[in-house]
Amino acid sequence: MTLVRTEAIGDVLLIEINNPPINAGSLGVRQGLMTAIEQLAADPALCAGVLIGAGSTFVAGSDLREFGQPLQEPQLPAVLAAIEACAKPVVAALHGAALGGGLELALACDARIALAGTVLGLPEVTLGIIPGAGGT
């Protein structure tokens, strides 16, 4: 399964995260996002990117199966840095929930738009964990 799908719609690159059920951030998602941002930056026919989550939510946290495992590249801060460094604007289209790393991902984009009822948050702080990818 491809966890990040891209599609050029005119001069905009749609970047869709599809990691059901909550589009959890995972190694495959981070790798796919890096590839998508590189594609956006390299294609002169593209002017901007839109980042969206498939299904009913944007990105509602990280893949808990990776916790306690050795960190693998690219880590989320590197993905966020690539988005921030991209010369072309990236817009996060939020719906459902943008939690933890998902909110940090949205914050790295140049702009954010959200459907009414979208939930934003950094729930890790309730466990005493400081957001580690720029959320603070």
JOVEN-V991677 format. One record per residue. N is the residue number from 0. RES is the residue in one letter. OMEGA is omega in degrees with one decimal (none if undefined). BURIAL is + if it has 9 or more other ideal C-beta (glycine too) atoms within 8 Angstrom, else -. D_CENTER is the distance of its C-alpha to the mean C-alpha in Angstrom with 1 decimal. Layout:
n->N res->RES omega->OMEGA burial->BURIAL d_center->D_CENTER
n->N res->RES omega->OMEGA burial->BURIAL d_center->D_CENTER
//
This chain:
n->0 res->M omega->175.1 burial->- d_center->17.4
n->1 res->T omega->-176.6 burial->- d_center->14.7
n->2 res->L omega->176.5 burial->+ d_center->11.3
n->3 res->V omega->-179.2 burial->+ d_center->9.6
n->4 res->R omega->175.5 burial->- d_center->12.2
n->5 res->T omega->176.7 burial->+ d_center->13.0
n->6 res->E omega->175.6 burial->- d_center->15.9
n->7 res->A omega->175.2 burial->+ d_center->17.7
n->8 res->I omega->-171.0 burial->- d_center->19.1
n->9 res->G omega->-179.2 burial->- d_center->21.7
n->10 res->D omega->179.3 burial->- d_center->20.3
n->11 res->V omega->177.2 burial->+ d_center->16.7
n->12 res->L omega->173.1 burial->+ d_center->14.1
n->13 res->L omega->178.6 burial->+ d_center->12.3
n->14 res->I omega->-173.9 burial->+ d_center->9.0
n->15 res->E omega->176.2 burial->+ d_center->8.9
n->16 res->I omega->-177.9 burial->+ d_center->7.3
n->17 res->N omega->179.5 burial->+ d_center->10.7
n->18 res->N omega->-174.4 burial->+ d_center->11.3
n->19 res->P omega->5.6 burial->- d_center->14.0
n->20 res->P omega->-175.0 burial->- d_center->15.1
n->21 res->I omega->-176.9 burial->+ d_center->12.2
n->22 res->N omega->-177.9 burial->+ d_center->9.2
n->23 res->A omega->173.1 burial->+ d_center->9.4
n->24 res->G omega->-179.0 burial->+ d_center->7.5
n->25 res->S omega->177.7 burial->+ d_center->10.3
n->26 res->L omega->179.9 burial->- d_center->11.9
n->27 res->G omega->177.6 burial->+ d_center->11.7
n->28 res->V omega->-179.6 burial->+ d_center->8.0
n->29 res->R omega->178.1 burial->+ d_center->7.8
n->30 res->Q omega->179.2 burial->+ d_center->10.8
n->31 res->G omega->177.8 burial->+ d_center->9.8
n->32 res->L omega->178.0 burial->+ d_center->7.0
n->33 res->M omega->179.4 burial->+ d_center->9.9
n->34 res->T omega->-179.6 burial->+ d_center->12.3
n->35 res->A omega->179.7 burial->+ d_center->10.8
n->36 res->I omega->175.6 burial->+ d_center->10.7
n->37 res->E omega->177.1 burial->+ d_center->14.2
n->38 res->Q omega->179.0 burial->+ d_center->15.3
n->39 res->L omega->-177.2 burial->+ d_center->14.5
n->40 res->A omega->-172.9 burial->+ d_center->16.3
n->41 res->A omega->-173.7 burial->- d_center->19.2
n->42 res->D omega->-178.0 burial->+ d_center->20.1
n->43 res->P omega->178.9 burial->- d_center->22.6
n->44 res->A omega->-179.1 burial->- d_center->22.6
n->45 res->L omega->-179.2 burial->+ d_center->19.0
n->46 res->C omega->-176.0 burial->- d_center->18.8
n->47 res->A omega->176.2 burial->+ d_center->15.2
n->48 res->G omega->174.0 burial->+ d_center->11.9
n->49 res->V omega->-178.3 burial->+ d_center->10.3
n->50 res->L omega->-177.5 burial->+ d_center->6.8
n->51 res->I omega->174.0 burial->+ d_center->7.8
n->52 res->G omega->176.2 burial->+ d_center->8.2
n->53 res->A omega->176.3 burial->+ d_center->11.5
n->54 res->G omega->-169.7 burial->+ d_center->14.4
n->55 res->S omega->-177.5 burial->- d_center->14.9
n->56 res->T omega->177.0 burial->+ d_center->11.7
n->57 res->F omega->173.8 burial->+ d_center->8.1
n->58 res->V omega->-175.0 burial->+ d_center->6.8
n->59 res->A omega->174.5 burial->+ d_center->10.1
n->60 res->G omega->-176.6 burial->+ d_center->10.1
n->61 res->S omega->177.8 burial->+ d_center->10.6
n->62 res->D omega->-175.8 burial->+ d_center->13.0
n->63 res->L omega->178.3 burial->- d_center->16.3
n->64 res->R omega->179.4 burial->- d_center->18.1
n->65 res->E omega->180.0 burial->+ d_center->16.7
n->66 res->F omega->-179.6 burial->- d_center->18.3
n->67 res->G omega->178.2 burial->- d_center->21.6
n->68 res->Q omega->174.5 burial->- d_center->20.9
n->69 res->P omega->179.4 burial->- d_center->21.0
n->70 res->L omega->179.5 burial->- d_center->17.9
n->71 res->Q omega->179.6 burial->- d_center->16.7
n->72 res->E omega->0.1 burial->- d_center->15.3
n->73 res->P omega->173.8 burial->+ d_center->12.8
n->74 res->Q omega->-175.4 burial->+ d_center->12.0
n->75 res->L omega->178.8 burial->+ d_center->8.9
n->76 res->P omega->178.1 burial->+ d_center->11.1
n->77 res->A omega->177.6 burial->+ d_center->11.7
n->78 res->V omega->179.7 burial->+ d_center->8.3
n->79 res->L omega->177.8 burial->+ d_center->8.1
n->80 res->A omega->179.0 burial->+ d_center->11.7
n->81 res->A omega->177.5 burial->+ d_center->11.3
n->82 res->I omega->-179.2 burial->+ d_center->9.2
n->83 res->E omega->-177.3 burial->- d_center->11.9
n->84 res->A omega->-178.4 burial->- d_center->14.6
n->85 res->C omega->-178.6 burial->+ d_center->14.1
n->86 res->A omega->-179.5 burial->- d_center->17.3
n->87 res->K omega->-177.2 burial->+ d_center->15.9
n->88 res->P omega->175.2 burial->- d_center->14.1
n->89 res->V omega->-179.0 burial->+ d_center->10.5
n->90 res->V omega->175.0 burial->+ d_center->10.4
n->91 res->A omega->176.5 burial->+ d_center->8.0
n->92 res->A omega->-170.7 burial->+ d_center->10.2
n->93 res->L omega->173.4 burial->+ d_center->10.3
n->94 res->H omega->-179.6 burial->+ d_center->12.6
n->95 res->G omega->-178.9 burial->+ d_center->13.9
n->96 res->A omega->170.0 burial->+ d_center->12.1
n->97 res->A omega->-172.9 burial->+ d_center->9.3
n->98 res->L omega->176.6 burial->+ d_center->10.7
n->99 res->G omega->179.3 burial->+ d_center->10.8
n->100 res->G omega->176.8 burial->+ d_center->7.7
n->101 res->G omega->176.1 burial->+ d_center->5.8
n->102 res->L omega->177.9 burial->+ d_center->8.1
n->103 res->E omega->176.1 burial->+ d_center->7.9
n->104 res->L omega->178.7 burial->+ d_center->4.4
n->105 res->A omega->-179.5 burial->+ d_center->6.3
n->106 res->L omega->179.0 burial->+ d_center->9.3
n->107 res->A omega->-179.7 burial->+ d_center->8.6
n->108 res->C omega->-178.8 burial->+ d_center->8.7
n->109 res->D omega->179.4 burial->- d_center->12.4
n->110 res->A omega->179.0 burial->- d_center->12.8
n->111 res->R omega->170.2 burial->+ d_center->11.7
n->112 res->I omega->-175.7 burial->- d_center->13.7
n->113 res->A omega->170.6 burial->+ d_center->14.2
n->114 res->L omega->173.8 burial->- d_center->16.7
n->115 res->A omega->179.1 burial->- d_center->19.5
n->116 res->G omega->177.5 burial->- d_center->19.2
n->117 res->T omega->-179.1 burial->+ d_center->15.5
n->118 res->V omega->177.4 burial->- d_center->15.3
n->119 res->L omega->177.4 burial->+ d_center->13.6
n->120 res->G omega->175.9 burial->+ d_center->14.4
n->121 res->L omega->-173.0 burial->+ d_center->14.5
n->122 res->P omega->179.7 burial->+ d_center->16.8
n->123 res->E omega->-179.7 burial->+ d_center->17.3
n->124 res->V omega->176.8 burial->+ d_center->19.6
n->125 res->T omega->176.0 burial->- d_center->22.1
n->126 res->L omega->-179.3 burial->- d_center->22.5
n->127 res->G omega->179.6 burial->- d_center->23.2
n->128 res->I omega->178.0 burial->- d_center->20.0
n->129 res->I omega->177.4 burial->- d_center->18.7
n->130 res->P omega->-170.1 burial->+ d_center->14.9
n->131 res->G omega->-175.2 burial->- d_center->14.6
n->132 res->A omega->174.4 burial->+ d_center->11.6
n->133 res->G omega->-178.2 burial->+ d_center->12.9
n->134 res->G omega->179.3 burial->+ d_center->13.0
n->135 res->T omega->none burial->- d_center->16.7
//
